[in-house]
């Protein structure tokens, strides 16, 4: 089973490559049972591929580690984008109604990769629901379940909640937020950037009070 830490934090960040036009052929040959990078390199060289064998070898090595990727009909760039850490976290955390049909299909394929990914998805969705519905009574049980999952990223997240537990629980109980405070801080930072090197604190204070 592919560890979720690898799935979420060791995605395959690929940029545009000379290999992209030949990815469909490589996937087809992989499905037919050809696993020899040198043979595959010779085949696509005859098709016009100008690159080195090392690139093909890296692509085949990746498929050996992630054989489920060979079942996708996406080109290399789209597969890489859907497997990037940020995209994975986003897909797992979002509500179904906030996803397009294509994104929902990607998440379905992602959930089929491993049981750990399924657990992460379930826990993230439960946390989001707890926050949206303001259910502080569910916080401790959720923290226990996340810790018992054995997933390092979730255990680290729970440790952060534990350090500031009272504030987190208050956020689930009370209707107030720090949005206004954050807005004022951002406004102050913007004014500082605009006035950088032009004036000192007295003028900054006057600007802030005047614009308030």
N, C-alpha and C positions, 0 to 999 in steps of 0.2 A: 504494500500500500504506500502510495506516494505521500510523504509527510506534508502536513499542511504548511509548515514553515517553508518548505521548498516550493510548494504550490503558490504561496502568497508572496514570498520575498525573493524567489530566485527564478522569476520569469525569464523568458528568452527575449531580451530587448534587441530586435533586429531592425536595421534601417533598410532602405532600398538597396537591393543587391543585384549583381549581374545574374544571380541564380534564379531570381523571381520568375522570369519567363519559362523556366524549365521545371518549376516546382510541380506542376501537374503531372509531367512525365515521371519525375522521381517518385511521387506518391503512387502513381499507377504501377510502376515497377516494384515498389516496396510491397504493395498489396499482392503482387504476383509472386513474391517470395525472394526477389533479388535484394541482397543485403551487402553486396560487395561495392565499396565506394569507388575503387579503381575502375571496375566494369561500368558503373553508372556514369563516372566521369568521361570515359571514352564514348559512351552513347551520346551524351549531351554535347560533347565536343564536336561530334559529327553533325549535330543539329545547329551548331554555331556558337555554343557557349565558349567565351574567351577566357574564363577565369581559371584559377588553380584548383588542383585536386583537393587541397586542404579544406577549401570551403565546402565541397561536396562531402568530404569525410566528416566535417563538423555537423553538417545537416543530418547525415545518417546516424552519427553518434547520438544526436538529440532524439531521433526517432526511436533508437534502441531504449533510451531512458524513459521516453514518453510515447509508447506505442499507440496510445489512444488518439494522439494527434493525427496519425495516419488515416483515421476514419473521417476526418474533416475534409470538406471540399473547398476550403478557403485557401487563398494564396498565402505565402509565408508572412507577408506584412500584416494581414488581418489576423492570422493565428497568433502572431507575436503581440499585436495590440490587445487581443482579447485575453492574453495571458500575462500582461504587464501587472505589476503589483497594484498600482492604483486602480486599473480597470477591474481587477478581480475583487478588490475590497468594495468598490462601488457597486458592482453587480450583486454581491452577496448581501449588502446592507440595504439596498433600495427596496421600497415596497413594490409589489407586482404592478400596481396601477401606474407607477411612475416609469415603467420600462416599456420600450417599444416591442413589437413582436420579435424583431431580430435579437434584441437584448435578452428577452425572455428565453429565446431559443439557445442563446449562448450560455445563459445561466443553467438551463436544463442540462446542457452538455457538461458544464463545469461540475455540477452536482453529481454527475455520473462517474467522475474521476476517482473519488475516494470517499470513504465514510467520514473521515476527518473533515473534509470540506463540507459535507452535509451537516455535521455537528456545529461547525463555525456558522454556517448559514442559519441554522435553527436558533442558536444563541444570539446572534446579531439581530434577527427578526424579533425575538422575544424582548431584547433590550429596547429596541425601537418602540415596540408596542407599549412597554412599561412607561417609557418617557412620554409618548403621545397621550396615553390614558391617565397619566399621573397616578401611578400605583406604587407608592413607597413600600407597601407591605410585601411586594414581590422582590425588592432589591436584595435582601440578604439571601433568599433562596436562589436567586439568579447568580449571585456571586459564588455561592457554594457549588452550584452546577458548573459554572465556568471554570472554577479552580479544579474540580474533579475531572473535567474533560481531559486534563493532561496536556493541553495545547499551550505552549509557552507564551504566545502572544496574548492569549486571553488571560492567563495567569498574571502577566505583567499589567494588563489593563485593570484587573481586579485589585492588584496591589496599589495602583494609583487611586482607585476609588476608596480603598481602605484608608489611605493617608488623609483623605479629605472627605471622610464618610458623612459627617454632619452636614457639610455644605451640599453634597450630592443629594442626600435625603431631603434637605430643605427645598432644593430645586424641584423635587418631585411632589412636594406637599404644597408649596406656596405659589401664588399666582404671579409673583414678581420675578423680574429677570434683571440681569445687568446690562441689558441692551442699551439703555440710555447712557450709562457710564462708559461703555465701550464706544458709543458714538461720540461722546465728548473727548475721549482720549484720541480717537482717530482724527477728530477735527483739530485738536491741538498739534498733533504730529504733522498734519497737512500744513497748518500755518507755519510751523517751524521750518518745514522744507521750503515753503515759498519765500520766507524771510531770511533764509540761511545766509550768514555773512553780511547782512545789511543793517541789522540793528540788534540791540540787546534785549534783556528780559523786560524792562519797563514798557517798551513798545509792543512786545509780544503780549504782555498782560493787557494792555489797552485794546489791542486788536481782538483778543479773545472775549473780553468783556463787552466790547462794542458789537461784535458779531453774534453774541449770545442772545 
